[in-house]
């Protein structure tokens, strides 16, 4: 067995194995049914832009290979402004219990890096027991909600501005994001701005929130300085899904964001059985005023 850096030729086979590993976990825990369709090609099509963005901007990207050059495991992290986040990790079921996961995390999520460290994880006990050895602790959970997007009257005193793609807009969004998450990730926000509709929310002449709408599949992130403003952001995200003529809209909301959770439930969105565990080194992330990127294992 050997460990090596991920190469561009590994992109599709590694993603396919990752999705198969995730699907196996969902089947084992009753989160999916054997009659359900696991369309990996469609998932890759939907997520490819973000997936490739994370590959090109990764801090560490490591593969474990067997004797026949078969892929046994993979771990990727991104590093933004002294924040090291593990975004992808799996070890094939046939290779588990042999120290491969620990060796991958030593390379992709080293303990000597990151004033802030985080993982958005499935509640897989064996994986969580590993993550908790890497200087992170439980910060909360996030739930997935799905529903039919509807045009609703916006009930808020916020003024809404469709954001223009510009350095000034990026700087504004970065500033809000930093106050909520506790670090800056300009390179990721620039990616979202170039692939999804974006909006700024004003109150008394000040920008107090931002939101990234639906690209036809994924929506978010979104953040507000006041957590009570999150429902207005979600209503705008819902409107963007309507404009894309989507039949359904998925939202990933931290449990701590009670105003957002209440809006989703009261608006007819159903909670999916799949949920995520939020781990971090420092409790600086203000999860009560944040909407996550949908199903990407990043904030």
C-alpha positions as CSV (number, residue, x, y, z in Angstrom):
1,X,0.0,0.0,0.0
2,X,1.2,3.5,-0.7
3,X,-0.1,7.1,-0.2
4,X,0.1,9.7,-2.9
5,X,-1.3,13.1,-3.9
6,X,-4.5,13.1,-5.9
7,X,-4.0,13.7,-9.7
8,X,-6.5,15.0,-12.2
9,X,-6.9,11.5,-13.6
10,X,-8.2,10.4,-10.2
11,X,-11.1,12.9,-10.2
12,X,-13.9,10.7,-11.5
13,X,-12.9,7.3,-10.0
14,X,-12.3,8.9,-6.5
15,X,-15.7,10.7,-6.6
16,X,-17.5,7.5,-7.7
17,X,-15.9,5.5,-4.8
18,X,-16.8,8.3,-2.4
19,X,-20.4,8.4,-3.4
20,X,-20.6,4.6,-3.3
21,X,-19.2,4.6,0.2
22,X,-21.7,7.3,1.2
23,X,-24.6,5.3,-0.4
24,X,-23.5,2.2,1.5
25,X,-23.6,4.1,4.7
26,X,-27.1,5.4,3.9
27,X,-28.4,1.9,3.1
28,X,-26.9,0.4,6.3
29,X,-28.6,3.1,8.4
30,X,-32.0,3.1,6.7
31,X,-31.4,6.5,5.1
32,X,-32.0,5.1,1.7
33,X,-33.8,2.1,0.3
34,X,-32.3,-0.6,-2.0
35,X,-35.0,0.3,-4.6
36,X,-33.8,3.9,-4.7
37,X,-31.6,5.0,-7.5
38,X,-28.0,5.9,-6.8
39,X,-27.3,7.9,-9.9
40,X,-23.6,8.8,-9.3
41,X,-23.2,10.3,-12.8
42,X,-26.1,12.7,-12.2
43,X,-24.7,13.7,-8.8
44,X,-21.3,14.4,-10.3
45,X,-22.9,16.5,-13.0
46,X,-24.7,18.6,-10.4
47,X,-21.7,19.0,-8.1
48,X,-18.8,19.0,-10.6
49,X,-18.2,22.7,-10.6
50,X,-17.8,22.9,-6.8
51,X,-16.0,19.5,-6.7
52,X,-13.4,20.7,-9.2
53,X,-13.1,24.1,-7.4
54,X,-12.3,22.3,-4.2
55,X,-9.8,20.1,-6.0
56,X,-8.0,23.1,-7.5
57,X,-7.9,25.0,-4.2
58,X,-7.3,22.1,-1.8
59,X,-4.8,22.4,1.0
60,X,-4.1,18.7,1.0
61,X,-5.5,15.9,-1.2
62,X,-4.3,12.3,-0.6
63,X,-5.2,8.9,-1.9
64,X,-4.3,5.4,-0.4
65,X,-3.6,2.8,-3.1
66,X,-3.4,-1.0,-2.9
67,X,-0.9,-3.3,-4.5
68,X,-2.9,-3.4,-7.8
69,X,-3.2,0.4,-7.7
70,X,-6.8,0.2,-6.6
71,X,-8.0,3.2,-4.5
72,X,-8.6,2.2,-0.9
73,X,-9.2,5.6,0.6
74,X,-9.2,9.4,0.0
75,X,-8.9,12.5,2.2
76,X,-9.1,16.2,1.1
77,X,-8.9,19.4,3.1
78,X,-9.1,23.1,2.2
79,X,-7.2,25.8,4.0
80,X,-8.6,29.3,4.2
81,X,-7.3,32.1,6.4
82,X,-5.8,29.7,9.1
83,X,-8.9,27.5,8.9
84,X,-8.3,23.9,7.9
85,X,-11.4,22.0,6.9
86,X,-11.7,18.4,6.0
87,X,-14.1,18.2,3.1
88,X,-13.9,14.6,1.9
89,X,-12.8,11.4,3.6
90,X,-13.5,7.7,3.0
91,X,-11.9,4.3,3.4
92,X,-13.3,1.4,1.4
93,X,-15.2,-1.2,3.5
94,X,-12.7,-3.9,2.5
95,X,-9.8,-1.9,3.8
96,X,-11.2,-0.6,7.1
97,X,-9.5,-1.4,10.4
98,X,-6.0,-1.4,9.0
99,X,-4.9,2.1,9.9
100,X,-5.5,3.6,6.5
101,X,-8.0,6.2,7.7
102,X,-5.6,7.5,10.4
103,X,-2.7,7.7,7.9
104,X,-4.8,9.6,5.5
105,X,-6.0,12.1,8.2
106,X,-2.4,12.6,9.3
107,X,-1.6,13.8,5.8
108,X,-4.8,15.7,4.9
109,X,-5.8,17.0,8.4
110,X,-2.5,17.4,10.3
111,X,-2.7,18.4,13.9
112,X,-0.1,21.1,13.6
113,X,-2.2,23.2,11.1
114,X,-5.2,25.5,11.5
115,X,-6.0,27.9,14.3
116,X,-9.5,26.8,13.5
117,X,-10.3,23.3,12.3
118,X,-13.6,21.8,11.2
119,X,-15.3,18.8,9.8
120,X,-18.9,18.5,8.5
121,X,-19.4,14.8,9.0
122,X,-22.0,12.0,8.7
123,X,-22.9,10.5,12.1
124,X,-20.7,7.4,11.3
125,X,-19.3,6.2,14.6
126,X,-16.1,4.9,13.3
127,X,-15.3,8.1,11.3
128,X,-16.4,10.3,14.2
129,X,-14.1,8.5,16.6
130,X,-11.3,9.3,14.3
131,X,-12.2,12.9,13.7
132,X,-12.4,13.6,17.5
133,X,-8.7,12.7,17.8
134,X,-7.8,15.5,15.5
135,X,-8.5,18.5,17.7
136,X,-12.2,19.1,17.0
137,X,-15.2,18.7,19.2
138,X,-19.0,18.7,18.8
139,X,-20.5,22.1,17.9
140,X,-24.0,21.1,16.6
141,X,-25.9,19.3,13.9
142,X,-27.3,20.3,10.6
143,X,-30.5,19.0,9.0
144,X,-31.6,18.7,5.4
145,X,-35.1,20.0,4.4
146,X,-36.8,19.4,1.1
147,X,-40.0,21.0,-0.2
148,X,-41.8,22.5,-3.2
149,X,-40.6,26.1,-3.6
150,X,-43.4,28.7,-3.6
151,X,-43.6,32.4,-4.4
152,X,-44.3,34.1,-1.0
153,X,-44.7,37.7,0.0
154,X,-41.6,38.9,1.7
155,X,-42.5,39.9,5.2
156,X,-39.4,41.9,6.4
157,X,-38.1,45.4,6.7
158,X,-35.0,44.4,4.8
159,X,-34.2,46.1,1.5
160,X,-33.1,43.6,-1.2
161,X,-30.5,44.3,-3.8
162,X,-29.6,41.8,-6.5
163,X,-25.8,41.7,-6.2
164,X,-23.6,42.5,-9.1
165,X,-20.4,40.4,-9.6
166,X,-17.8,42.9,-8.6
167,X,-14.8,43.2,-6.2
168,X,-16.9,45.6,-4.0
169,X,-19.7,43.0,-3.7
170,X,-17.2,40.3,-2.9
171,X,-15.6,42.4,-0.2
172,X,-19.0,43.1,1.4
173,X,-20.0,39.4,1.4
174,X,-16.6,38.4,2.7
175,X,-16.9,40.8,5.6
176,X,-20.3,39.4,6.7
177,X,-19.1,35.9,6.2
178,X,-16.1,36.5,8.4
179,X,-18.2,37.9,11.2
180,X,-20.4,34.9,11.2
181,X,-17.9,32.1,10.5
182,X,-14.9,33.7,12.2
183,X,-12.7,33.5,9.2
184,X,-12.4,34.7,5.6
185,X,-12.8,32.5,2.6
186,X,-12.8,34.9,-0.3
187,X,-11.9,32.3,-2.9
188,X,-15.0,30.2,-2.2
189,X,-17.3,33.2,-2.1
190,X,-16.0,34.3,-5.4
191,X,-16.8,30.8,-6.8
192,X,-20.4,31.0,-5.5
193,X,-20.8,34.5,-6.9
194,X,-19.8,33.3,-10.4
195,X,-22.1,30.3,-10.4
196,X,-25.2,31.3,-8.4
197,X,-27.4,34.3,-8.2
198,X,-26.5,36.4,-5.2
199,X,-28.3,39.0,-3.1
200,X,-27.5,41.6,-0.5
201,X,-29.9,42.7,2.3
202,X,-29.8,46.2,3.7
203,X,-31.2,47.8,6.8
204,X,-30.8,51.5,7.6
205,X,-28.3,51.9,4.8
206,X,-26.1,49.1,6.0
207,X,-25.6,45.6,4.4
208,X,-26.6,43.1,7.1
209,X,-27.0,39.9,5.2
210,X,-26.2,38.0,2.0
211,X,-27.6,34.9,0.3
212,X,-26.6,32.8,-2.7
213,X,-29.7,31.5,-4.5
214,X,-30.3,28.3,-6.4
215,X,-28.2,27.3,-9.5
216,X,-30.9,24.8,-10.5
217,X,-29.7,22.2,-7.9
218,X,-27.9,23.6,-4.9
219,X,-28.6,26.7,-2.8
220,X,-26.7,28.6,-0.2
221,X,-24.7,29.6,1.7
222,X,-26.4,32.6,3.4
223,X,-25.6,34.6,6.5
224,X,-27.2,37.4,8.5
225,X,-25.7,39.5,11.3
226,X,-29.1,39.2,13.1
227,X,-30.4,35.5,13.2
228,X,-34.0,36.8,13.0
229,X,-33.4,37.8,9.4
230,X,-32.7,34.3,8.2
231,X,-36.4,33.7,7.1
232,X,-36.2,36.6,4.7
233,X,-33.0,35.1,3.2
234,X,-34.7,31.7,2.8
235,X,-37.7,33.4,1.1
236,X,-35.4,35.0,-1.4
237,X,-33.6,31.7,-2.0
238,X,-37.0,30.0,-2.5
239,X,-37.9,32.7,-5.1
240,X,-34.6,32.0,-6.9
241,X,-35.6,28.3,-7.1
242,X,-39.0,29.3,-8.5
243,X,-37.3,31.4,-11.2
244,X,-35.2,28.3,-12.1
245,X,-38.5,26.4,-12.4
246,X,-37.3,23.8,-9.8
247,X,-39.8,21.2,-8.7
248,X,-38.1,20.8,-5.3
249,X,-35.6,22.8,-3.2
250,X,-33.2,21.3,-0.7
251,X,-31.9,23.4,2.2
252,X,-29.2,22.5,4.8
253,X,-29.8,24.4,8.0
254,X,-27.8,24.1,11.3
255,X,-30.1,23.1,14.2
256,X,-28.9,26.1,16.1
257,X,-30.5,28.4,13.5
258,X,-33.9,28.1,15.1
259,X,-35.5,31.0,13.1
260,X,-34.5,29.3,9.9
261,X,-35.6,25.8,11.1
262,X,-39.0,27.2,12.2
263,X,-39.5,28.9,8.8
264,X,-38.7,25.7,6.9
265,X,-41.1,23.6,9.0
266,X,-43.9,26.2,8.9
267,X,-43.5,26.6,5.1
268,X,-44.1,22.9,4.5
269,X,-40.5,21.7,4.1
270,X,-39.9,18.2,5.4
271,X,-36.9,17.1,7.4
272,X,-34.9,14.4,5.6
273,X,-33.5,11.5,7.7
274,X,-30.0,12.4,6.6
275,X,-28.2,14.8,8.9
276,X,-24.7,16.0,9.5
277,X,-22.5,16.4,12.6
278,X,-20.7,19.8,12.9
279,X,-17.2,19.6,14.5
280,X,-14.7,22.4,15.1
281,X,-11.7,23.3,17.2
282,X,-13.0,26.7,18.4
283,X,-16.7,27.5,18.9
284,X,-16.4,30.7,16.9
285,X,-18.9,29.8,14.2
286,X,-22.2,31.5,14.8
287,X,-24.4,28.7,13.6
288,X,-27.6,30.5,14.7
289,X,-27.3,32.9,11.8
290,X,-26.0,30.8,9.0
291,X,-27.4,28.6,6.1
292,X,-25.0,26.1,4.8
293,X,-24.1,25.1,1.2
294,X,-26.4,22.2,0.3
295,X,-24.8,18.7,0.4
296,X,-21.2,19.7,-0.2
297,X,-19.6,19.0,3.2
298,X,-18.3,22.5,3.4
299,X,-19.7,25.6,5.2
